[in-house]
C-alpha cells in the first residue's frame, strides 16, 4: 500500500515514556512531533491553514505564500508549497540556526534573514518584512501564524484528541512551550473540555512578554530581550494565545533548556530541538507539585538536526557559557589567563564549521 504524498503522514506522532528522569515522582510522557515529515509540530498547522485558505477561495494558481517564522513553520510551508506547486518566501530572525536556513533553501524557499534584536514595529523586523512582502508581491498570501486562528484549531482537532486517547484519558498535566500559542491553546482547550482539572502549563523564556501579560494583563516592553531558545517566547501578544486555557506560565533559562536537550539525547535517545529542553526543564522546576499519581505530557516540538551548530556543538555551548570552560566572548579575561591563542583557534574553527554546514546543504540542494 502506498500514499499519495507525505502530507498523509502528518500527525499521530508517538507518545513516549521518559525512563531516566531524576527525582520526578510523576509519569512523564513525551509527545514527539519530530516524527512528522517536516520534523516538527508545525506540519499540522500549515497543512490545515493552507487547506482552509484553498477551501475559502483565497489561493490562486501560482500563489506565493509568505510567512514570518523561527524556522519550523517555514520548513513546513516550504515542504507543502513544493508538493502543491506554490512559491514560498520566508522572513526569519538572525537567531535561527544555519541548518534551518539552509534546509528552507533546499526546499526551494526564498529566505530573508532579519535582525532578531529589533522591536516588532521596526521595519527591519521579520514581522514587518513579511507584511511588506505581502503588500508588494502580486498573487501572494500571508499565512500569519501568530494571528491566524486556524493555527489553534489545527491542534484542537488533532494534537488534543491524540494525547487524550494515547493516555487513556489519564493525563493530569500538559506542558508545552508558548510561541505563537497555537499548540498550547488548541491542545489545552480540547483537553480541558474533556477534564477541566487538567493543568495546562505554558513554558516561556526570559525576555518574553507572555508570562507577565498572563499574570497582570500588562504588555510590558521593558522585559523584552533576546532569547536564544528558538520557537519559544514572544515580543508581541499573538491572537493564538488563549490565556483563559493556560493555568500557569513557567520561565526557563536558555542555559537550562540547552542542557536538558542534551540529556534527552544522551539518556532517552530522543534527538530533539532546543524548545524541547525547555519543556523538560519546566517539569523539573515544578516537580515539588507533582505526585506519583500524575500523568504529565510534554510536547517536544521538533528535531535535533536543526541545532547541530548550536546546542549540540560544544564550541557554541562554551561560547554562551553553558558548558564548563571559558566563555570565548570574554577576550579581556581570556588574555589575562594567557589562552588568547586557543580562543582565536576556537573562533576560527566555529566559523569554518558554519561554512561547512552551508556548503553541505548547498550540495544537497543542487543535487536533489
N, C-alpha and C positions, 0 to 999 in steps of 0.2 A: 504494500500500500504506500502511495506517495501523497505529498501535499502540494498544493498549487504554488505556494511561496512561503517564505519564512515567517510571514506575519501570522500564519496559523499556529505558530509555536509560542506566541506571546501568552504569558500568564501560566497559572497552575504551577508555580515555582515551588520547590520543596521547602518544608519546614523541618529544620534540623536541630536536634537537641545538643546543646553545648555540654560537653562531658568533663571539661577540665577547669572549670571556674573555681576560684579560691574564695572560701568563706561566704558563699552566696547560698542561703537556705532554700530558695525557690527553684522550681524547674524553669530553666531559661531556654526558649526555643528561638531559632533564628530563621526568619523568612528571607531566603537567599535569592534576591532579584537578579543576580548576575547570570542566572540560568535563562533569562530572556535572550532572544537572538542578538539584540543590541547591547547586551551585557549590563542592563540597568532597568530599574523600575519605570523609567521614562518611556519605554516602549509602549506601556499600557496607555498612557495619556495621549501620546502623539497619534497612535493608531485611532483612538477614539475621537480626538479633536479633528483630525483630518477627515475622518468618515462623516462626522456631523457637519462639517463645513461643505463637504461634497453633497450631502443629502439636502442641505439648505440652498443649494444652487449658487454658493459663493465662489466656487472654484471653476475656472475655465481651462481648456486645454492650453498647455504651455505656461501655466501659472508658476510664478516664483514665490516660494514660501520664504518668509523672513522670521527670524527668532533671535531674541537675546537669551543667552544660555551660559551656564557654567561649564558646559561641555556635553553632558549626558543627553539632555533634551535635543541638543543639536545633532548628536550622533544618531539618535532615533529618528529624527526628522530627515536627516540626510539619507538614512537607510530606506525609509519609506518613500522618499522622493525618487530615489534610484529605481525602486521597484515600480512605481506608478508613472514615471516619466516626467516628473516635475523638476523645476530648478530649485536650488536651495542656497540662500545667503544667510550667514550667521554672524552675529556680533558676540564676542566672547571677551571676558576680562583677562587682563595680563597675569592673573594669579593661576590661570588654568595650566595644567601640566603640558609639556611639549608633546607627550604621547596623545593627549586628547586632540590637540590642534592638528597634528599630522593625520590622525585617524579620520577626522572630519574631511580633510582634503582628499584622503584616499577614497572616500565615498562620493567624491565629486562636488562637495560643497565649496562655496567661496567663503573664506573666513576673514573677518575683520577683527583684529585684536585691539581692544580699547583699554585705557588705564583703569586699574582697579581702585585707585585711591582718590576718586573724584565723587562729588555728590550726584545723586540720580538726575538732577536737573541740568547738570553740566552738559553742554552739547557734545563733549567727548565721551560721556558715559555710554556703556553698552545699551542701556535703555533708550537714551536719546538717539543714538546712532540707528537703532532698529526702527524707531518711529520715522526718522528722516528717510531711511531707505524705503519704507512703506509709501511715503509721500512722493518719492522720486522715481520709483520703478513701476512702469505700467504693468497691468495684469499681475499684481502681487497681492499676497495675503499674509498679514502679520499674525502669527499663531498666538502670541501674547499669553504665555503660560501662567504669568502672575495674576492676570485678571480675567482669563477665560475660564469660567466655572465648569466647563466640560472637563477640565483637569481633575477637579474634585470628584465629579460624577463618575469618571472612569474608575477610580479607586473604590467608590461606593458600590459599584456594580461588580467589581472583580476581586480586588485585594481583600476587602472586608469579608465577603462570603467565603473566600478560600480559607482565611485564617479561622473563621468560626467553625467551619467543617473540619479542618485539619486538627484543631484542638479538641474535637468532640464537644464543643460548646463549654469548655472548661477554662478558657482564657480569663485571667483576672486583671492583667496589666498589658497595655500596648504602648511600646516605647518607639518613637520614630523621630528622626531629625526633621526640623522645620525649616523649609526654604520658601518655595512658592506656597506651601501649605496644603497642596492638593492631596498628598499621600496621607498625612496625619488627619486631615479634616474629613476626607471622604471615607477612609477606612474607619476612623474613630466614630463617625456618625452612624455607620452601619452597625458597628459592634455595640454601641450604646443603645441602639434601638432593640437589639436582642437582649441586652442585660445592662440596665442603667448603672449598675455598680462597678462595671469595668472601668478602671482608671486609665485615662489617656494622657501620656506624658510626652511633652514635646522637648526635644533637645535643641538648645540654642548655643551660639558662640559668644565669647566676649568681644564686643564690638558691634553686635546686632541690636536692633531696636525692638525686637519681638517680645522678649521677656518682660521688659518694663511696660510696654503697651498693654500686655495681658494683665498685669498687676495693677496698673494705675489708669489706663486709658489715655496716657500721655505719649505722644510721639516725640521722643527726646533725641534730637540730633547730636547732643553733646556726648552720647555714648558710642557714637559711630567711630569705628577704627578698623583697619584692615584685619580680616580673618584669613588665616592660612587654609583652614578646612574648606574644601570645595563642596558646594551643594548644600551648605548649611548657613543659616542666618540671613538677615536682610537689612538693607538701609531704607527700605520702603515698607509699607503695610499692604501686602498683596490681598486682593479680594478673595483669594482661595484659602486664606487662613480663617477658619471658623473658630473664633476664640471661645464660643459657648460650648464647644465639644471638648476642649482641652482643659484638663484638671490642673495641670502644673507644667511650668517650664523649668528645665534644669540646664544651667550653663556648664559647658565643658571647655577646657582649655585646649589650644592647638596641640600642645605637647602631650597631654594625657590621651587625646584621641589618636595621635600618631603611634604612641607606644602600644595602645590597645589593638590597633590594626595589626601590628606585628605579632602580638600574642595570638590573635585569631588565626594567623597563617601558621605559626610555629606549633601551636598547641591544639588547634582544632582542624587544621588542614583547610581552612577557609581563606582563600586568596581574594580578599575583598578590598573596597576602597576606603578612603580617608574618613568619610562621614560614618561608615560602619563602626569604626573605632570609637567615635563619639557616642553612638547608641549604646555600645557595651560599657563605656565609661560611666554613662548615666546609671546603669544598673548598679555599679559599684558605689556610686555616690548616694544611692537610695537604699542600699542593702539592709540598713537597720529597720526599714519599714516593711521588709518582706518576711514571709514565713514559709515553712516547708509545704504548706498547702497551696501556695500561689503558683500560677502558671503565667510566666512573663514571656511575651512575644516581642522581640526586637526586629526591626526591619533593616536588613543590610542592603543598601541601595544599589551598589554597583561593583564592578570587578577591579581587582588589584592591578591588572596590566596597565591601567591608565595612570599609574602613580609610580612607575619604576624609577623615574628620575627624581622623585621626591621622597615619600615616606619609606620606600624600600631601598633607598640609596643612603648608605652610611655617611657619605660626604655631605649630602644635603642635610641630613638629620643633625650632624655635628655643627654645620653652619648655622642652623637655627638654635643650637644649644639644647637639643632634645636628647642627645646621647652624651655620655661622659667623654670629656675631651674639650679642647679649646674651641670656642666659637670663633671661626676664622674671620668674622667681620670685625673683631676687636683687634685691629692692627697694632695699636699702641701697646696693649698688654702682651700681644704676641711677640713684638720686638723685644720687650723687656725680658721675656723668657728665653730669648735667643733662638727662636724657632721660626723666624720670618721666612726662611727659605722653604720650610716644609709647608707653610701656609700658601706660599706662592705656587708650590707644586700642586697642592690640592685644588686651588682655584683653577689652574690651567687644566688639570685632569677633568674637573667637573665641566668646564667649557667644551673640552674635547668629547666628553660623553654625550652632552646635549647635541653636538654636531653629528655624532654617530647616529643618535636616535632619529634626527631629522633626515639624514641620508638614507637610513634603512627604510623609513616609511615612504620616502620618495621612490625608492627602488620597487617596493611592493606596489605602490600606486601605478607606476609606469608600466609594470609588467603584469598587472592584474588581468 
